[in-house]
Amino acid sequence: MFSDLAITRMQALVFGLLTFPITVWIVWTDLFEMKIKNEAVLAMLAIFVFAGFFLMPFGDYAWRYLHFVVMLLICFALSATIGMGAGDAKYIAAVAPFIALDDTGSIALLYAIWSVLLLVGMFIARRSGRLRRAKPDWIWFSDDRKGYVPFGLALAPTVSSYFLFGYLAGGPRVQESLSLLP
């Protein structure tokens, strides 16, 4: 499933390198504050706006903005109805243009894997007296946050993993062009 991604190797490399520091920032702030900052969301979108223009055919690039709009509407509806975090909703919308439509199944699987790892890790961490004493300032340790999960800890690595697998797979366009060589 991760060997036939639609993202090209160059897109995966450039997007991955440019977004990785923001991924770390999102994980950090969501871990400590249970917030995905607007600045991080805007930085992700800005990377797509500028780097995507140079990395993608213009038609492809332009259509990817529809991914942003659709996911923004869906995620804000989820935020209003089932309580999805607003930061999570904005982040999903901001990274949606990076994801090729053909890769939605792969990104969903990656998100499921990272979410399970996050939930298992939180289960273990909340029961670890040593960790709770060492990091009492982590907001998700407080009793009033027991039902809340900082899903940015799964969302951000999902995107970075997608870029990593895209780079390792080489992307179909790269593979097709290599098959044309004698």
Disulfide bonds with the S-S distance in Angstrom:
none
